[in-house]
Amino acid sequence: MTGKHSRAGNAGKTGKVNKTWLHDHLNDPYVKLAQKEGYRARAAYKLQELDQEFQLLKGARVVVDLGCAPGAWCQYLSRKLALGRTPAEGGAAGQGAAAAPLVVGVDLLPMEPVAGVHFIQGDFQQDEVLQRLQQAVQGRAVDLVVSDMAPNLSGHAATDGARVQTLVEMAVDFAQAHLRSDGAMVAKVFHGPGYDELVALFRQIFRKSRPYKPKASRSRSAEVFLIGQGLRGSQG
């Protein structure tokens, strides 16, 4: 009987949490704005604020989006870099293949096409997917790596922290290998186990680094974004 009562109590709490989340979601100004402006998720405004605050896309031509589904960040990047447009519409077509802007997105989950974005479905942690990503970049230096990757959470803080840390460390390794010397990186992390180590890693790898929480990130969320600009040991 105790077990049944416990499960019923937990179910009741879960229901209340779900109702609270749904109420907040439906009344969220960023959700309404995303619907109005045609973005697939409110997350687009997180990247928009990060871009505006740190000028991440200033002069950028090649961007890699890790953990890109459902595609809101790819949409923002596509719009900002004018991908998939004809010359008459102000796009980069006709400027030469080498000069054309390129956005490559990777995710385990499927993603509906986004104009001008090269999408790779697969696990970024697998060598085969990493090789496909490297081929898609076509040997060009990357200006910006953005990572919104997050593991499936177990609810165990230490385990989840380790999983997040592993993903971010792999993304940093990719950035080190492919970013141009004055390139930049954004990675979603979470306050908790492993957070301090990731902050220290960004300080070690980048000439400038800092954590930043956009206004579009819900206040109760533990997520924060680490921004790194300019690789150490490289001349910008």
WOGIBEL-V944600 format. One record per residue. NEAR is the number of other ideal C-beta (glycine too) atoms within 8 Angstrom. Layout:
near=NEAR
near=NEAR
This chain:
near=4
near=5
near=6
near=7
near=8
near=8
near=8
near=8
near=8
near=8
near=8
near=8
near=8
near=8
near=8
near=8
near=8
near=8
near=8
near=8
near=8
near=8
near=8
near=9
near=8
near=7
near=6
near=9
near=6
near=9
near=10
near=8
near=11
near=15
near=8
near=6
near=7
near=6
near=13
near=9
near=9
near=13
near=10
near=15
near=14
near=12
near=14
near=10
near=11
near=14
near=12
near=7
near=7
near=10
near=7
near=12
near=12
near=5
near=5
near=11
near=10
near=13
near=16
near=16
near=16
near=15
near=12
near=14
near=10
near=8
near=14
near=14
near=14
near=15
near=13
near=13
near=16
near=14
near=8
near=8
near=14
near=10
near=14
near=6
near=12
near=6
near=8
near=4
near=7
near=6
near=10
near=11
near=8
near=5
near=6
near=6
near=4
near=5
near=7
near=10
near=12
near=11
near=17
near=14
near=18
near=15
near=12
near=7
near=7
near=6
near=14
near=7
near=6
near=13
near=8
near=10
near=16
near=8
near=13
near=11
near=9
near=10
near=6
near=15
near=7
near=8
near=5
near=7
near=13
near=10
near=8
near=10
near=14
near=8
near=7
near=9
near=13
near=6
near=3
near=9
near=8
near=14
near=13
near=14
near=16
near=15
near=14
near=11
near=12
near=9
near=8
near=3
near=7
near=7
near=4
near=6
near=7
near=7
near=8
near=15
near=13
near=10
near=11
near=14
near=11
near=9
near=14
near=15
near=10
near=10
near=15
near=14
near=8
near=13
near=14
near=9
near=6
near=11
near=14
near=7
near=9
near=8
near=15
near=13
near=18
near=15
near=15
near=12
near=14
near=12
near=6
near=9
near=8
near=11
near=12
near=6
near=8
near=15
near=11
near=8
near=11
near=15
near=8
near=6
near=12
near=12
near=8
near=8
near=12
near=6
near=9
near=11
near=7
near=10
near=5
near=10
near=11
near=5
near=4
near=3
near=6
near=6
near=9
near=13
near=15
near=16
near=16
near=15
near=12
near=13
near=12
near=8
near=3
near=8
near=3
near=6
